[in-house]
Amino acid sequence: MDGILLVHKLAGYTSQDVCHLIKKKLHVQKVGHCGTLDPFAEGLLIIGLNQGTKVLPYLVQKYFLI
């Protein structure tokens, strides 16, 4: 299974906890997320599954001022 999941992360879980849970429940080999939410934060977590992890860097644009 390849793709992108939009997951509502509840407070009390880390972003890595959510990825591990999804990996275990859906039996996928590779799971990654666009950015870390603090454990006490609640919100949208963008998760890539298998080949979907390759597009994650393109979903979030970051700008740096030098």
VMD Tcl script that builds the backbone (N, CA, C; Angstrom):
set m [mol new atoms 198]
animate dup $m
set s [atomselect $m all]
$s set {name element resname resid chain x y z} {
  {N N MET 1 A 0.844 -1.173 0.000}
  {CA C MET 1 A 0.000 0.000 0.000}
  {C C MET 1 A 0.890 1.237 0.000}
  {N N ASP 2 A 0.676 2.119 -0.972}
  {CA C ASP 2 A 1.417 3.374 -1.076}
  {C C ASP 2 A 0.434 4.530 -0.991}
  {N N GLY 3 A 0.890 5.655 -0.456}
  {CA C GLY 3 A 0.014 6.816 -0.442}
  {C C GLY 3 A 0.304 7.784 0.676}
  {N N ILE 4 A -0.643 8.705 0.852}
  {CA C ILE 4 A -0.563 9.752 1.870}
  {C C ILE 4 A -1.784 9.636 2.774}
  {N N LEU 5 A -1.558 9.713 4.069}
  {CA C LEU 5 A -2.645 9.723 5.048}
  {C C LEU 5 A -2.634 11.058 5.784}
  {N N LEU 6 A -3.812 11.586 6.049}
  {CA C LEU 6 A -3.955 12.763 6.904}
  {C C LEU 6 A -4.543 12.268 8.216}
  {N N VAL 7 A -3.775 12.397 9.287}
  {CA C VAL 7 A -4.159 11.831 10.578}
  {C C VAL 7 A -4.292 12.941 11.612}
  {N N HIS 8 A -5.366 12.890 12.384}
  {CA C HIS 8 A -5.539 13.822 13.499}
  {C C HIS 8 A -4.806 13.234 14.705}
  {N N LYS 9 A -3.652 13.847 15.061}
  {CA C LYS 9 A -2.859 13.371 16.196}
  {C C LYS 9 A -3.422 13.962 17.475}
  {N N LEU 10 A -3.681 13.102 18.417}
  {CA C LEU 10 A -4.184 13.546 19.718}
  {C C LEU 10 A -3.030 13.914 20.644}
  {N N ALA 11 A -3.299 14.776 21.600}
  {CA C ALA 11 A -2.301 15.142 22.605}
  {C C ALA 11 A -1.937 13.901 23.413}
  {N N GLY 12 A -0.672 13.800 23.781}
  {CA C GLY 12 A -0.213 12.659 24.562}
  {C C GLY 12 A 0.554 11.640 23.733}
  {N N TYR 13 A 0.429 11.716 22.417}
  {CA C TYR 13 A 1.166 10.831 21.520}
  {C C TYR 13 A 2.234 11.638 20.800}
  {N N THR 14 A 3.378 11.020 20.528}
  {CA C THR 14 A 4.383 11.672 19.696}
  {C C THR 14 A 4.075 11.352 18.238}
  {N N SER 15 A 4.656 12.120 17.341}
  {CA C SER 15 A 4.474 11.854 15.911}
  {C C SER 15 A 5.015 10.472 15.561}
  {N N GLN 16 A 6.097 10.089 16.208}
  {CA C GLN 16 A 6.693 8.772 15.964}
  {C C GLN 16 A 5.795 7.655 16.496}
  {N N ASP 17 A 5.104 7.888 17.609}
  {CA C ASP 17 A 4.138 6.906 18.127}
  {C C ASP 17 A 3.056 6.624 17.095}
  {N N VAL 18 A 2.555 7.688 16.471}
  {CA C VAL 18 A 1.496 7.552 15.468}
  {C C VAL 18 A 2.017 6.774 14.263}
  {N N CYS 19 A 3.222 7.095 13.801}
  {CA C CYS 19 A 3.813 6.377 12.663}
  {C C CYS 19 A 3.998 4.899 12.984}
  {N N HIS 20 A 4.481 4.611 14.170}
  {CA C HIS 20 A 4.694 3.217 14.572}
  {C C HIS 20 A 3.367 2.458 14.627}
  {N N LEU 21 A 2.340 3.087 15.163}
  {CA C LEU 21 A 1.025 2.458 15.254}
  {C C LEU 21 A 0.455 2.164 13.862}
  {N N ILE 22 A 0.577 3.118 12.950}
  {CA C ILE 22 A 0.082 2.929 11.583}
  {C C ILE 22 A 0.862 1.821 10.879}
  {N N LYS 23 A 2.176 1.807 11.062}
  {CA C LYS 23 A 3.016 0.780 10.444}
  {C C LYS 23 A 2.603 -0.611 10.913}
  {N N LYS 24 A 2.321 -0.724 12.194}
  {CA C LYS 24 A 1.940 -2.008 12.780}
  {C C LYS 24 A 0.540 -2.442 12.330}
  {N N LYS 25 A -0.410 -1.519 12.334}
  {CA C LYS 25 A -1.804 -1.855 12.007}
  {C C LYS 25 A -2.012 -2.123 10.518}
  {N N LEU 26 A -1.337 -1.351 9.648}
  {CA C LEU 26 A -1.546 -1.482 8.205}
  {C C LEU 26 A -0.539 -2.416 7.534}
  {N N HIS 27 A 0.440 -2.897 8.296}
  {CA C HIS 27 A 1.458 -3.829 7.790}
  {C C HIS 27 A 2.198 -3.264 6.573}
  {N N VAL 28 A 2.682 -2.024 6.713}
  {CA C VAL 28 A 3.485 -1.408 5.657}
  {C C VAL 28 A 4.938 -1.382 6.106}
  {N N GLN 29 A 5.856 -1.335 5.130}
  {CA C GLN 29 A 7.277 -1.378 5.458}
  {C C GLN 29 A 7.844 -0.014 5.826}
  {N N LYS 30 A 7.370 1.029 5.156}
  {CA C LYS 30 A 7.966 2.350 5.331}
  {C C LYS 30 A 6.888 3.379 5.652}
  {N N VAL 31 A 7.086 4.117 6.743}
  {CA C VAL 31 A 6.148 5.160 7.162}
  {C C VAL 31 A 6.958 6.384 7.575}
  {N N GLY 32 A 6.536 7.561 7.126}
  {CA C GLY 32 A 7.209 8.797 7.504}
  {C C GLY 32 A 6.208 9.933 7.608}
  {N N HIS 33 A 6.632 11.037 8.226}
  {CA C HIS 33 A 5.737 12.188 8.375}
  {C C HIS 33 A 6.441 13.460 7.934}
  {N N CYS 34 A 5.640 14.488 7.629}
  {CA C CYS 34 A 6.170 15.762 7.108}
  {C C CYS 34 A 6.864 16.596 8.175}
  {N N GLY 35 A 6.395 16.522 9.383}
  {CA C GLY 35 A 6.972 17.332 10.445}
  {C C GLY 35 A 6.479 16.869 11.794}
  {N N THR 36 A 7.271 17.112 12.793}
  {CA C THR 36 A 6.955 16.644 14.134}
  {C C THR 36 A 6.033 17.622 14.854}
  {N N LEU 37 A 5.006 17.075 15.475}
  {CA C LEU 37 A 4.166 17.851 16.389}
  {C C LEU 37 A 4.601 17.505 17.808}
  {N N ASP 38 A 4.625 18.485 18.681}
  {CA C ASP 38 A 4.982 18.228 20.075}
  {C C ASP 38 A 4.026 17.209 20.680}
  {N N PRO 39 A 4.496 16.429 21.663}
  {CA C PRO 39 A 3.622 15.425 22.282}
  {C C PRO 39 A 2.358 16.024 22.897}
  {N N PHE 40 A 2.429 17.251 23.398}
  {CA C PHE 40 A 1.249 17.868 24.013}
  {C C PHE 40 A 0.375 18.590 22.985}
  {N N ALA 41 A 0.835 18.643 21.719}
  {CA C ALA 41 A 0.075 19.320 20.663}
  {C C ALA 41 A -0.902 18.356 19.996}
  {N N GLU 42 A -1.987 18.926 19.507}
  {CA C GLU 42 A -3.002 18.162 18.794}
  {C C GLU 42 A -3.171 18.801 17.424}
  {N N GLY 43 A -3.243 17.977 16.366}
  {CA C GLY 43 A -3.416 18.556 15.041}
  {C C GLY 43 A -3.205 17.563 13.924}
  {N N LEU 44 A -3.122 18.094 12.706}
  {CA C LEU 44 A -3.007 17.290 11.498}
  {C C LEU 44 A -1.567 16.836 11.296}
  {N N LEU 45 A -1.407 15.547 11.070}
  {CA C LEU 45 A -0.106 14.953 10.802}
  {C C LEU 45 A -0.180 14.325 9.414}
  {N N ILE 46 A 0.696 14.761 8.510}
  {CA C ILE 46 A 0.717 14.233 7.147}
  {C C ILE 46 A 1.690 13.065 7.116}
  {N N ILE 47 A 1.182 11.886 6.771}
  {CA C ILE 47 A 1.965 10.654 6.832}
  {C C ILE 47 A 2.041 10.016 5.453}
  {N N GLY 48 A 3.240 9.596 5.064}
  {CA C GLY 48 A 3.449 8.886 3.803}
  {C C GLY 48 A 3.657 7.411 4.060}
  {N N LEU 49 A 3.091 6.586 3.179}
  {CA C LEU 49 A 3.227 5.136 3.279}
  {C C LEU 49 A 4.037 4.616 2.092}
  {N N ASN 50 A 5.082 3.850 2.362}
  {CA C ASN 50 A 5.955 3.253 1.347}
  {C C ASN 50 A 6.387 4.290 0.311}
  {N N GLN 51 A 5.980 4.169 -0.958}
  {CA C GLN 51 A 6.393 5.107 -2.005}
  {C C GLN 51 A 5.878 6.522 -1.738}
  {N N GLY 52 A 4.832 6.649 -0.954}
  {CA C GLY 52 A 4.289 7.961 -0.599}
  {C C GLY 52 A 5.252 8.802 0.217}
  {N N THR 53 A 6.236 8.169 0.853}
  {CA C THR 53 A 7.219 8.920 1.639}
  {C C THR 53 A 8.110 9.780 0.745}
  {N N LYS 54 A 8.224 9.412 -0.532}
  {CA C LYS 54 A 9.106 10.150 -1.446}
  {C C LYS 54 A 8.566 11.529 -1.810}
  {N N VAL 55 A 7.269 11.742 -1.684}
  {CA C VAL 55 A 6.690 13.047 -2.032}
  {C C VAL 55 A 6.568 13.976 -0.826}
  {N N LEU 56 A 6.819 13.478 0.371}
  {CA C LEU 56 A 6.654 14.290 1.581}
  {C C LEU 56 A 7.465 15.586 1.566}
  {N N PRO 57 A 8.730 15.574 1.109}
  {CA C PRO 57 A 9.489 16.838 1.110}
  {C C PRO 57 A 8.870 17.924 0.229}
  {N N TYR 58 A 8.086 17.531 -0.765}
  {CA C TYR 58 A 7.483 18.497 -1.679}
  {C C TYR 58 A 6.168 19.062 -1.149}
  {N N LEU 59 A 5.625 18.462 -0.112}
  {CA C LEU 59 A 4.355 18.917 0.441}
  {C C LEU 59 A 4.507 20.081 1.405}
  {N N VAL 60 A 5.681 20.221 1.992}
  {CA C VAL 60 A 5.928 21.281 2.973}
  {C C VAL 60 A 7.078 22.143 2.466}
  {N N GLN 61 A 6.791 23.410 2.237}
  {CA C GLN 61 A 7.837 24.327 1.798}
  {C C GLN 61 A 8.399 25.056 3.008}
  {N N LYS 62 A 9.711 25.074 3.085}
  {CA C LYS 62 A 10.379 25.770 4.177}
  {C C LYS 62 A 11.263 26.859 3.586}
  {N N TYR 63 A 11.231 28.005 4.204}
  {CA C TYR 63 A 12.039 29.130 3.756}
  {C C TYR 63 A 12.974 29.542 4.886}
  {N N PHE 64 A 14.218 29.849 4.514}
  {CA C PHE 64 A 15.205 30.254 5.501}
  {C C PHE 64 A 15.751 31.633 5.130}
  {N N LEU 65 A 15.866 32.492 6.110}
  {CA C LEU 65 A 16.423 33.821 5.909}
  {C C LEU 65 A 17.884 33.789 6.344}
  {N N ILE 66 A 18.759 34.154 5.424}
  {CA C ILE 66 A 20.198 34.106 5.725}
  {C C ILE 66 A 20.732 35.525 5.832}
}
mol reanalyze $m
mol bondsrecalc $m
mol representation Tube
mol addrep $m
